[in-house]
Every structure is written in structure tokens, then in C-alpha cells.
Amino acid sequence: MTDQTPAPEDQADGDKLLPPRELLDGIDAAIDTGDTAQLNTLLEPMHGADIADIIERLDPARRRAFLSLYSGEIDGEILSEIDEAIRDEVIGQLPAEVIAEAVREMDSDDVVDLVEDMAEPEREEILAALDATDRAAVQQSLAYPEYSAGRLMQSEVVTAPEHWTVGEAVAFLQSEDWLPEQFYHIVLVDPRRHPLGYVTLGRLLASAHDVLLRDITEDSFRTISAFAEEGDVAYVFNQYHLISAPVVDRDDRLVGIITIDDAMVVLDQEHEEDILLLAGVGEESSLTDSVMQTARQRVPWLATNILTAVAAASVIGLFESSIAQLVALAVLMPIVASMGGNAGTQTLAVAVRGLATKGLTKDNYLRVIRREAVVGLLNGAIFGLAIGSVTYMWFGSFGLGAVIGLAMIINLTIAALAGILVPLTLEKLGADPALASPTFVTTVTDVVGFFAFLGLATVMLL
């Protein structure tokens, strides 16, 4: 019988996407021994994004040692991939000539991302390394609002008049040496640079030379305002499966183009921010942050939680005499609060994600609210019966089991409603639902849970 046990390398296919452990150990050894030649040999075949990951995972002291050995090899691809949290630190340790050469290799959108948060002197030093045309393009993008499509776009756009034929377009592409390293469409424009449509490179190469470009444009064509929020840009790309989209100014003139890689970075950042905000650790938290940075980000959220805890404790204080007469209430209170908190968090996560992806709108929010209310009621009944039965067997009191069962139904139903209504209300008021919702939902579930449980016990048992 043939042995079907998978080879060790087949047992962790996901790990093949990461640099092998032996390579990382070799890099560590080269840093420890100061062996520049060995470090260059090991890193030479690696992708810039993987080298950026290696730089990020090093502690500050080893990062400085790494950069002193490898600084001459840092190029635009690596620099653009390094996490923003440590990018300034890395740039500060690189020779000026290395930075200048790296910046000249970068597309305009990557340069904007690099310099937009820099102080003016450092920004000007970087821009000085660019030629006049590239510098003007970057400065134009920086003039647009932060987190807008104008900041996200690259100015290098391949355009053609709509009356050109495929043959003319191909000849143009073959004769130009300024073309972006990666692009997907030729944008058709009128004499005033108003975009009229675009043609994919695949469609271009598959068409006869005498075919007019305007006859092979894509149905997916749509323009994006330079002032649109980058979150909306990511939504449009995801919703309509775009590869690239022209960016226009207030007069609908072409000023740049956004490609799918940049849109997906924004979408990934939006997801990450939502998760961090829901956890109350700050939208800019990073694994590369120092101890003090991490503490400063988390203190405000923990301080806010004190206020919610005081509110819940105040409710408990109202029923102090009831708890003194029936100590079992103190034992069972955490169950009610915990179940309500979990139920509220489940609904909250769905609601915040729905708002972020524009899946939850005024057209369907009533239906979603009804659904969550019914789900909360159903789950409350199921777990109320289960916890009520356990309580009866534990304490031998049918009344106590009935009280906690009813409290569970009330709290899980209210938790589900709070999980959907709180973020909807905050969205309506212009606040970030991911930022403030967890605090309000936790307060509601704790207060309602304790009040329902202790109130029902006071009325029914004492």
C-alpha cells in the first residue's frame, strides 16, 4: 500500500508564500556578523515587499544595523512598501543619494504617499530629487484634500485621441519611453482632455490595425472626481470590478488615473481601521509601534470604558438589598451581561461592515433591523431556556431559573437592536460608527441586562 502521508513541505502550503525560515536565519546571521556581501546575496532575488517586511520585523537597533549594511540597495519599490509607522525612521538613516535615486524610480502616487505626512523641509528635500515635470505632478496631487482620489492617483496616464486607429495607438506605445511600468488602459480624450472612454491593452492587441479606438471601448468606463473620498473610490472599484479609472477635476478634465492596486490598498486599510476601532485600540495602531505609542493609543479607550463600567455598577447599586437577600443573583449576573455583550458585538460587526461597504442603506435598514430583532428574540429564547434550566438544577429554584431566562430574552433582543441602531444613528449624525459604537453598545447591554435581571428578581422573588 502506497504511503499517502504528505511530505513536510506539502503540510504547510501557506508558508510557501513567506520567505523560508532558513533564509531569514541567514539574514539574521549576516546582520550579526556585518557581512554585507552575504546580505546582498540573500536579498537579491527577493521581492521588494518581502524585503520591506523584513525591515519592519526588526527591532530598532537591528534595523539600524541592517540599513547600514544594505542602504545602497534600497530602491523605490522597497521604500514604497515600508509601513508608514517606521518609514520616516528608515529614510532618516539612508544616505541622501540613495533616497534621491529611490524617489526617481517611484510613480507619482507612491511619491505622494511617501511625502504627504512629512514636515515641509523634509518634503522639499525629497521633491528636489525629482525633475520639474514629476515634481509638478506630485505638488498637484498634494494640493488635493487628504484621503481624496487626488492624493491616490498617479499622474502618468496613457492617452490617445478617439479618432486614432489601433495601428496608430500601437505605433505610439512602441515609440514612447516615458510610459508607466504598469498600466491597463489607454484613455481616450477630446482636445480639452475630457476622458471619453478607455481601451484595454488586451482588446487593443487583439484588434485589427484599421479599427478605430472608439469602436473597442469598454462598457465599464467611469470617471472619478479628484475630490472623492478614497473610501468611496475603493467601493467603486470593488463594486464594478474596475482595473483602473480616470480621475477628473471640477471641469471634468483628466488629471490622473487610479489603478486597482492602489484601490485595494485603501480597501485593506478601511477593513483594518474598522477592526482596530471596534477593538478600541486606535485606527493607526501597528506592530511596529513603541511601548509608549501603544499605551497612549489605548489609554483613552480604557478610560472611556471606566465610564461605562460606572454606569453598569450604578444599576447594580440600585438593587444592593436584593443581592444581599439572594446571593445567587451575584453569581448569575456575569452570565446575563456576557451573553448580552456578545450578542451586541455580533450585530455591531455586521452593521459596521454593512455601512462601510454601503450594503446597509436607507433602502434596506428597516428590514435588517427587523431581522436582527427577531434573531435576538430567538437566540434569547433558546439560551434563556438553556440557562434557566441550568440555574434550576444548580440552585433548585424554579423562580430563579425563570427570572434569568426572561432576562436573557430581554437582554439579547435589546443587544441585537442596539448593535444595529447605534451605528446607524452615529452614521446619521456624521460620526464614525466603528469608533464610538462599541462603547455605546456595551453600555446598553450591561445596563439593560443588569436592570432586567435584578429588577425581575426583585419583583418576582423578593
C-alpha positions as CSV (number, residue, x, y, z in Angstrom):
1,M,0.0,0.0,0.0
2,T,1.4,3.4,-1.0
3,D,2.2,5.8,1.8
4,Q,-0.3,8.8,1.5
5,T,1.3,10.9,4.2
6,P,2.1,14.3,2.7
7,A,5.7,15.4,2.6
8,P,6.5,18.1,5.2
9,E,6.7,20.7,2.5
10,D,3.1,19.9,1.5
11,Q,1.7,20.2,5.0
12,A,2.1,24.0,5.1
13,D,1.5,25.3,1.6
14,G,0.5,28.7,3.1
15,D,4.0,29.1,4.4
16,K,5.4,28.9,0.9
17,L,4.1,32.4,0.4
18,L,6.6,33.6,3.0
19,P,10.4,33.6,2.9
20,P,11.7,30.3,4.1
21,R,13.0,30.1,7.7
22,E,16.5,29.2,6.5
23,L,16.6,32.4,4.5
24,L,15.5,34.5,7.5
25,D,18.1,32.8,9.7
26,G,20.7,33.6,7.1
27,I,19.7,37.3,7.0
28,D,19.9,37.4,10.8
29,A,23.4,35.9,10.8
30,A,24.6,38.3,8.1
31,I,23.4,41.2,10.3
32,D,25.1,39.8,13.3
33,T,28.4,39.4,11.5
34,G,28.2,42.6,9.5
35,D,28.5,40.6,6.3
36,T,27.3,43.0,3.6
37,A,28.1,40.6,0.7
38,Q,26.2,37.8,2.2
39,L,23.2,40.0,3.0
40,N,23.1,41.3,-0.6
41,T,23.3,37.8,-1.9
42,L,20.4,36.6,0.2
43,L,18.2,39.6,-0.6
44,E,19.0,40.0,-4.3
45,P,16.3,37.5,-5.5
46,M,13.6,38.7,-3.1
47,H,10.6,40.9,-3.9
48,G,10.7,44.5,-2.6
49,A,7.6,43.8,-0.5
50,D,9.3,40.9,1.3
51,I,12.4,43.0,2.0
52,A,10.1,45.7,3.4
53,D,8.6,43.1,5.7
54,I,12.0,42.0,6.9
55,I,12.9,45.7,7.7
56,E,9.6,46.1,9.6
57,R,10.0,43.0,11.8
58,L,13.5,44.0,13.1
59,D,13.8,45.9,16.3
60,P,15.1,49.5,16.0
61,A,18.8,48.5,16.9
62,R,18.9,45.7,14.4
63,R,17.0,47.8,11.8
64,R,19.8,50.4,12.0
65,A,22.4,47.6,11.6
66,F,20.5,46.2,8.6
67,L,20.3,49.6,6.9
68,S,23.9,50.4,7.4
69,L,24.8,47.2,5.6
70,Y,22.1,47.3,2.9
71,S,21.3,51.0,2.4
72,G,22.9,51.2,-1.0
73,E,20.4,48.6,-2.3
74,I,17.2,50.3,-1.0
75,D,15.2,51.3,-4.1
76,G,11.8,52.9,-4.8
77,E,10.0,49.6,-4.7
78,I,11.2,48.7,-1.2
79,L,10.7,52.2,0.1
80,S,7.1,52.4,-1.1
81,E,6.3,49.1,0.7
82,I,7.7,50.0,4.1
83,D,5.0,50.6,6.7
84,E,4.3,54.3,7.3
85,A,4.9,53.9,11.1
86,I,8.6,53.4,10.5
87,R,9.2,54.9,7.1
88,D,10.4,58.2,8.4
89,E,12.9,56.4,10.7
90,V,14.2,54.4,7.7
91,I,14.5,57.5,5.5
92,G,16.4,59.3,8.3
93,Q,19.0,56.5,8.2
94,L,19.5,56.4,4.4
95,P,22.1,58.5,2.5
96,A,20.6,61.4,0.6
97,E,21.8,60.0,-2.8
98,V,20.0,56.7,-2.1
99,I,16.8,58.4,-1.2
100,A,17.0,60.6,-4.4
101,E,17.6,57.6,-6.6
102,A,14.7,55.6,-5.0
103,V,12.3,58.5,-5.3
104,R,13.1,59.0,-9.0
105,E,12.1,55.3,-9.6
106,M,8.7,55.7,-8.0
107,D,5.4,56.5,-9.6
108,S,3.9,59.9,-8.6
109,D,1.3,58.3,-6.4
110,D,3.9,56.5,-4.4
111,V,5.9,59.7,-4.0
112,V,2.8,61.5,-2.7
113,D,2.2,58.7,-0.2
114,L,5.8,59.0,0.9
115,V,6.0,62.8,1.4
116,E,2.4,63.8,2.4
117,D,2.9,63.4,6.1
118,M,6.5,64.8,6.2
119,A,7.4,68.2,7.6
120,E,7.9,70.8,4.9
121,P,11.8,70.8,5.0
122,E,12.0,67.0,4.6
123,R,9.3,67.1,1.9
124,E,11.1,69.7,-0.1
125,E,14.4,67.7,0.1
126,I,12.6,64.7,-1.4
127,L,10.9,66.7,-4.1
128,A,14.2,68.3,-5.1
129,A,15.3,64.9,-6.3
130,L,12.6,64.9,-9.0
131,D,12.7,66.5,-12.4
132,A,10.5,69.6,-12.9
133,T,7.6,67.6,-14.5
134,D,7.4,64.9,-11.9
135,R,7.8,67.5,-9.1
136,A,4.8,69.5,-10.5
137,A,2.7,66.3,-10.7
138,V,3.4,65.5,-7.1
139,Q,2.7,69.0,-6.0
140,Q,-0.6,69.0,-7.9
141,S,-1.7,65.8,-6.1
142,L,-0.7,67.3,-2.7
143,A,-2.9,70.2,-3.4
144,Y,-6.0,68.0,-3.2
145,P,-7.6,67.2,0.2
146,E,-6.1,64.4,2.4
147,Y,-7.6,61.0,1.8
148,S,-9.1,62.1,-1.6
149,A,-8.8,60.5,-5.0
150,G,-6.4,63.3,-6.0
151,R,-3.9,62.1,-3.4
152,L,-4.4,58.5,-4.5
153,M,-4.0,58.9,-8.3
154,Q,-0.9,58.8,-10.4
155,S,-0.4,61.5,-12.9
156,E,1.2,59.2,-15.5
157,V,-1.7,58.4,-17.8
158,V,-1.5,56.9,-21.3
159,T,-4.0,58.9,-23.5
160,A,-5.0,58.9,-27.2
161,P,-7.4,60.9,-29.4
162,E,-10.7,58.9,-30.0
163,H,-10.2,59.2,-33.8
164,W,-7.0,57.2,-33.7
165,T,-6.9,53.7,-35.1
166,V,-5.4,50.6,-33.3
167,G,-2.4,50.8,-35.6
168,E,-1.7,54.4,-34.6
169,A,-2.0,53.6,-30.9
170,V,0.3,50.6,-31.1
171,A,2.9,52.7,-33.0
172,F,2.6,55.4,-30.3
173,L,3.2,52.9,-27.5
174,Q,6.2,51.5,-29.2
175,S,7.8,54.8,-29.8
176,E,7.4,56.3,-26.2
177,D,9.9,55.7,-23.4
178,W,8.1,57.5,-20.6
179,L,5.2,55.0,-20.3
180,P,4.3,53.8,-16.7
181,E,5.9,50.5,-15.7
182,Q,2.4,49.1,-15.3
183,F,-0.9,50.3,-16.9
184,Y,-4.0,48.6,-18.2
185,H,-5.9,51.1,-20.3
186,I,-5.5,53.7,-22.9
187,V,-7.8,56.6,-22.0
188,L,-9.5,58.3,-25.0
189,V,-9.7,62.1,-24.7
190,D,-11.1,65.0,-26.6
191,P,-9.0,68.1,-27.4
192,R,-9.8,69.6,-24.0
193,R,-8.7,66.4,-22.2
194,H,-12.1,65.3,-21.3
195,P,-12.0,61.5,-20.9
196,L,-14.5,59.8,-23.3
197,G,-13.7,56.1,-22.8
198,Y,-10.9,53.6,-22.5
199,V,-9.5,50.6,-24.3
200,T,-7.8,47.7,-22.6
201,L,-4.4,46.6,-23.8
202,G,-5.7,43.1,-24.4
203,R,-8.5,44.4,-26.7
204,L,-6.0,46.7,-28.4
205,L,-3.6,43.9,-29.3
206,A,-6.5,41.6,-30.4
207,S,-7.9,44.1,-32.9
208,A,-7.0,44.8,-36.5
209,H,-4.8,47.9,-37.1
210,D,-7.5,49.8,-39.0
211,V,-10.1,49.6,-36.2
212,L,-11.0,52.9,-34.6
213,L,-10.2,53.1,-30.8
214,R,-13.7,54.5,-30.1
215,D,-15.2,51.3,-31.5
216,I,-13.5,49.0,-29.0
217,T,-14.0,51.0,-25.7
218,E,-15.1,49.2,-22.5
219,D,-18.6,49.3,-21.0
220,S,-17.0,49.6,-17.5
221,F,-15.7,53.1,-18.2
222,R,-16.4,55.6,-15.4
223,T,-14.6,58.6,-14.1
224,I,-13.8,59.6,-10.5
225,S,-13.7,63.1,-9.1
226,A,-10.3,64.1,-7.7
227,F,-12.2,65.3,-4.6
228,A,-14.0,62.0,-4.0
229,E,-13.1,60.3,-0.7
230,E,-10.7,57.4,-1.1
231,G,-13.0,55.1,0.7
232,D,-15.6,55.7,-2.0
233,V,-13.0,55.1,-4.6
234,A,-12.3,51.7,-3.2
235,Y,-16.0,50.9,-3.1
236,V,-16.4,51.8,-6.8
237,F,-13.5,49.6,-7.8
238,N,-14.9,46.7,-5.7
239,Q,-18.5,47.2,-6.8
240,Y,-17.8,47.5,-10.5
241,H,-14.8,45.3,-10.8
242,L,-12.6,48.0,-12.2
243,I,-8.9,47.7,-13.1
244,S,-8.3,51.4,-13.5
245,A,-10.3,54.6,-13.6
246,P,-9.5,58.1,-14.9
247,V,-9.6,60.9,-12.3
248,V,-11.0,64.3,-13.3
249,D,-11.0,67.8,-11.9
250,R,-14.1,70.0,-11.3
251,D,-14.2,70.8,-15.1
252,D,-14.1,67.1,-15.9
253,R,-10.6,67.3,-17.4
254,L,-8.3,64.3,-17.0
255,V,-5.7,64.9,-14.2
256,G,-4.6,61.3,-13.4
257,I,-5.6,57.7,-13.1
258,I,-6.1,55.3,-10.2
259,T,-5.2,51.6,-10.6
260,I,-6.6,48.6,-8.8
261,D,-3.5,48.0,-6.7
262,D,-4.0,51.4,-5.0
263,A,-7.7,51.0,-4.6
264,M,-7.2,47.6,-2.9
265,V,-4.7,49.1,-0.5
266,V,-7.3,51.6,0.5
267,L,-9.9,48.8,0.9
268,D,-7.5,46.8,3.0
269,Q,-6.8,49.9,5.2
270,E,-10.5,50.6,5.6
271,H,-11.0,47.0,6.8
272,E,-8.0,47.2,9.2
273,E,-9.2,50.5,10.6
274,D,-12.7,49.2,11.3
275,I,-11.3,46.2,13.1
276,L,-8.9,48.3,15.2
277,L,-11.6,50.9,16.1
278,L,-14.1,48.2,17.0
279,A,-11.4,46.8,19.4
280,G,-10.7,50.2,20.8
281,V,-7.0,50.3,20.1
282,G,-6.8,53.2,17.7
283,E,-7.0,53.3,13.9
284,E,-3.3,53.8,13.5
285,S,-2.1,51.0,15.8
286,S,0.8,49.0,14.3
287,L,3.0,46.1,15.3
288,T,5.9,48.5,14.8
289,D,4.7,51.0,17.4
290,S,6.8,51.5,20.6
291,V,5.6,50.7,24.1
292,M,4.7,54.4,24.8
293,Q,2.9,54.8,21.4
294,T,0.8,51.7,22.1
295,A,0.0,52.8,25.6
296,R,-1.0,56.3,24.5
297,Q,-3.4,54.9,21.9
298,R,-5.1,52.5,24.3
299,V,-5.4,54.7,27.4
300,P,-8.3,56.8,26.0
301,W,-10.4,53.8,25.2
302,L,-9.8,52.2,28.6
303,A,-10.7,55.5,30.3
304,T,-13.9,55.6,28.3
305,N,-14.7,52.0,29.4
306,I,-14.5,53.2,33.1
307,L,-17.5,55.4,32.4
308,T,-19.5,52.5,31.0
309,A,-18.5,50.3,34.0
310,V,-19.6,53.0,36.4
311,A,-23.0,53.2,34.7
312,A,-23.4,49.4,35.0
313,A,-22.2,49.5,38.6
314,S,-24.8,52.2,39.4
315,V,-27.6,49.9,38.2
316,I,-26.3,47.1,40.4
317,G,-26.2,49.6,43.3
318,L,-29.9,50.2,42.9
319,F,-30.5,46.5,43.8
320,E,-28.0,46.2,46.6
321,S,-30.6,45.0,49.1
322,S,-31.9,42.4,46.7
323,I,-28.4,40.9,46.1
324,A,-27.8,40.8,49.9
325,Q,-31.0,38.8,50.3
326,L,-30.3,36.4,47.4
327,V,-26.6,35.9,46.9
328,A,-27.2,33.7,43.8
329,L,-28.0,36.9,41.9
330,A,-24.4,38.0,42.2
331,V,-23.3,34.6,40.9
332,L,-25.5,34.8,37.8
333,M,-25.2,38.5,36.9
334,P,-22.0,38.0,34.8
335,I,-23.8,35.4,32.6
336,V,-26.5,37.9,31.6
337,A,-24.0,40.7,30.9
338,S,-21.6,38.5,29.0
339,M,-24.3,37.0,26.7
340,G,-25.8,40.4,26.0
341,G,-22.3,41.9,25.2
342,N,-21.5,39.0,22.8
343,A,-24.9,39.3,21.1
344,G,-24.5,43.1,20.7
345,T,-20.9,42.7,19.3
346,Q,-22.1,40.2,16.7
347,T,-24.8,42.5,15.4
348,L,-22.5,45.5,15.6
349,A,-19.8,43.9,13.5
350,V,-22.4,43.1,10.7
351,A,-23.8,46.6,10.9
352,V,-20.4,48.4,10.7
353,R,-19.3,46.3,7.9
354,G,-22.5,46.8,6.0
355,L,-22.2,50.6,6.4
356,A,-18.5,50.5,5.3
357,T,-19.4,48.5,2.1
358,K,-22.6,50.5,1.5
359,G,-24.6,47.3,1.8
360,L,-26.6,48.7,4.7
361,T,-28.6,51.7,3.3
362,K,-31.9,53.6,3.9
363,D,-33.5,51.2,1.4
364,N,-33.0,48.1,3.5
365,Y,-32.2,49.2,7.1
366,L,-35.8,48.6,8.3
367,R,-35.7,45.0,7.0
368,V,-32.3,44.5,8.6
369,I,-33.5,45.9,12.0
370,R,-36.5,43.6,11.9
371,R,-34.3,40.6,11.1
372,E,-31.8,41.4,14.0
373,A,-34.7,41.9,16.4
374,V,-36.2,38.5,15.5
375,V,-32.7,36.9,15.7
376,G,-32.1,38.4,19.1
377,L,-35.5,37.2,20.4
378,L,-35.0,33.7,19.0
379,N,-31.5,33.4,20.5
380,G,-32.7,34.9,23.8
381,A,-35.4,32.2,23.9
382,I,-33.0,29.4,23.2
383,F,-30.3,30.4,25.6
384,G,-32.8,31.7,28.2
385,L,-34.4,28.2,28.3
386,A,-30.9,26.6,28.5
387,I,-29.5,28.9,31.2
388,G,-32.9,28.8,33.1
389,S,-32.7,25.0,33.2
390,V,-29.1,25.0,34.4
391,T,-30.0,27.6,37.1
392,Y,-32.9,25.5,38.3
393,M,-30.7,22.4,38.6
394,W,-27.9,24.4,40.2
395,F,-29.9,26.3,42.8
396,G,-33.1,24.3,43.0
397,S,-35.2,27.3,42.4
398,F,-37.7,27.4,39.5
399,G,-38.4,31.1,40.1
400,L,-34.7,32.0,39.8
401,G,-34.4,29.9,36.6
402,A,-37.5,31.8,35.1
403,V,-36.0,35.2,36.1
404,I,-32.7,34.6,34.4
405,G,-34.5,33.1,31.3
406,L,-36.7,36.1,30.9
407,A,-33.7,38.5,31.5
408,M,-31.8,36.6,28.8
409,I,-34.6,37.1,26.3
410,I,-34.9,40.8,27.1
411,N,-31.1,41.5,27.0
412,L,-30.3,39.5,23.8
413,T,-33.2,41.2,22.0
414,I,-32.1,44.7,23.1
415,A,-28.5,43.9,22.4
416,A,-29.3,42.9,18.8
417,L,-31.3,46.1,18.4
418,A,-28.5,48.2,19.9
419,G,-25.9,46.6,17.7
420,I,-27.8,47.8,14.6
421,L,-29.4,51.1,15.8
422,V,-26.3,52.6,17.5
423,P,-24.1,52.5,14.4
424,L,-27.0,53.7,12.2
425,T,-27.6,56.6,14.5
426,L,-23.9,57.6,14.6
427,E,-23.7,57.4,10.9
428,K,-26.7,59.7,10.6
429,L,-25.0,62.1,13.0
430,G,-21.8,62.1,10.9
431,A,-19.7,60.2,13.5
432,D,-17.6,57.1,12.7
433,P,-19.7,54.1,13.7
434,A,-16.7,51.9,14.2
435,L,-15.1,54.5,16.5
436,A,-18.0,55.1,19.0
437,S,-20.4,52.2,18.6
438,P,-18.7,49.6,20.9
439,T,-18.8,51.9,23.9
440,F,-22.5,52.7,23.5
441,V,-23.5,49.1,22.7
442,T,-21.6,47.8,25.8
443,T,-23.2,50.3,28.0
444,V,-26.7,49.5,26.7
445,T,-26.2,45.7,27.1
446,D,-24.7,46.0,30.6
447,V,-27.3,48.4,31.9
448,V,-30.3,46.6,30.4
449,G,-29.0,43.2,31.3
450,F,-28.4,44.1,35.0
451,F,-31.6,46.1,35.3
452,A,-33.8,43.3,33.7
453,F,-32.2,40.5,35.7
454,L,-32.1,42.3,39.1
455,G,-35.4,44.1,38.5
456,L,-37.3,40.9,37.7
457,A,-35.7,39.1,40.6
458,T,-36.8,41.9,43.0
459,V,-40.4,41.8,41.7
460,M,-40.8,38.0,41.3
461,L,-38.7,36.5,44.1
462,L,-38.5,39.0,47.0
